[in-house]
Amino acid sequence: SFKRELQAQVEAAESLKTDNTKLFEKMRYLQSYNNRAGGGGNAYNRANARDLDLEALEQRYEASVDPFRQFSRAERQRKLQEMSPMERTVYVVAKTVLGTKEMRTFLFFYVLAMHILVFSTTYHWSHSSATGCDVH
């Protein structure tokens, strides 16, 4: 029940974001039309933006119409689909482990700790076996 409601809220939020992006696109069109018609007025006035975050809408709109970003996304998806299951698994794990600064820092200290453990164990074994060994 909670998961279904959460999913419905997430879908509603995504739908609202899409609607806002479309409204921003229409607003930009009207602004360009107004400027071409010689109206000179600015339909896109940031000072009158009360509750709307027009900068975020503008960035979302620009990202949605950017052909290079769309091409890059499509190519990345195509290459991911061409990978074998093992390659995809390695890619997902590497992206997860190396994807954030915190995970890279954790991995660095983990590898450092493992090296210290191996070196100290090797040092301990080499010195304890050299002193405990009787030569006949």
C-alpha positions in Angstrom: 0.0 0.0 0.0 2.8 2.4 1.0 4.9 1.4 -2.0 2.0 1.9 -4.4 1.2 5.3 -3.0 4.9 6.3 -3.1 5.1 5.1 -6.7 1.9 7.1 -7.6 3.4 10.2 -5.9 6.7 9.8 -7.9 4.8 9.4 -11.1 2.7 12.5 -10.3 5.9 14.5 -9.6 7.5 13.3 -12.9 4.3 14.2 -14.7 4.3 17.7 -13.2 7.9 18.2 -14.2 7.1 17.3 -17.7 4.1 19.6 -17.8 6.2 22.4 -16.4 8.8 21.9 -19.1 6.2 22.0 -21.8 4.7 25.2 -20.3 8.2 26.7 -20.2 8.6 25.8 -23.9 5.3 27.5 -24.7 6.4 30.5 -22.7 9.6 30.7 -24.7 7.7 30.5 -27.9 5.4 33.3 -26.9 8.3 35.4 -25.9 10.0 34.9 -29.2 6.8 35.6 -31.0 6.3 38.7 -29.0 9.8 39.9 -29.8 9.4 39.2 -33.5 6.0 41.0 -33.6 7.7 44.1 -32.2 5.9 44.0 -28.9 9.1 44.5 -27.1 7.6 43.3 -23.9 9.3 40.5 -22.1 6.9 37.7 -21.3 9.7 35.9 -19.5 10.4 38.2 -16.6 12.3 36.7 -13.7 11.1 39.5 -11.4 7.5 38.4 -11.7 8.3 34.8 -11.0 6.7 34.2 -7.7 6.6 30.5 -6.9 8.1 29.2 -10.1 11.7 28.5 -10.3 12.2 29.5 -13.9 15.9 28.9 -14.0 15.4 25.2 -13.2 12.6 25.0 -15.8 14.9 26.6 -18.3 17.7 24.2 -17.6 15.3 21.2 -17.8 13.9 22.6 -21.1 17.4 23.2 -22.6 18.4 19.6 -21.6 15.3 18.2 -23.2 16.0 19.9 -26.5 19.8 19.5 -26.6 20.4 17.1 -29.5 24.0 16.3 -28.4 22.8 15.2 -25.0 20.0 13.1 -26.5 22.5 11.5 -28.9 24.9 10.8 -26.1 22.2 9.2 -24.0 21.0 7.1 -27.0 24.6 5.9 -27.7 25.3 5.1 -24.1 22.1 3.1 -24.0 22.9 1.3 -27.2 26.4 0.3 -26.1 25.0 -0.9 -22.8 22.5 -3.1 -24.6 25.3 -4.6 -26.8 27.3 -5.7 -23.7 27.3 -9.2 -22.5 25.7 -9.9 -19.1 29.1 -10.2 -17.5 30.3 -6.9 -19.0 27.1 -5.2 -17.9 27.6 -6.6 -14.4 31.1 -5.3 -14.2 30.0 -1.9 -15.6 27.2 -1.5 -13.1 29.4 -2.6 -10.1 32.2 -0.2 -11.3 29.8 2.6 -11.8 28.3 2.0 -8.3 31.7 1.7 -6.5 33.4 4.5 -8.4 30.4 6.7 -8.9 30.6 8.9 -5.8 33.4 10.6 -3.9 32.4 8.8 -0.7 32.6 5.4 -2.3 36.0 6.1 -3.9 37.3 7.3 -0.5 36.0 4.2 1.2 37.6 2.0 -1.5 40.9 3.7 -1.1 41.0 3.2 2.6 39.8 -0.3 2.3 42.5 -1.2 -0.2 45.1 0.6 2.0 43.9 -1.4 5.1 44.1 -4.7 3.2 47.7 -3.9 2.0 48.7 -3.1 5.6 47.1 -6.3 6.8 48.9 -8.4 4.1 52.3 -6.7 4.7 52.1 -7.0 8.5 51.0 -10.7 8.3 53.8 -11.5 5.8 56.3 -9.7 8.0 55.1 -11.5 11.1 55.3 -14.9 9.4 58.7 -14.3 8.0 60.2 -13.3 11.4 58.4 -15.9 13.4 59.3 -18.8 11.1 63.0 -17.7 10.9 63.4 -17.7 14.7 61.4 -20.9 15.4 63.1 -23.0 12.7 65.9 -25.4 13.9 68.6 -26.2 11.4 69.9 -29.8 11.7 
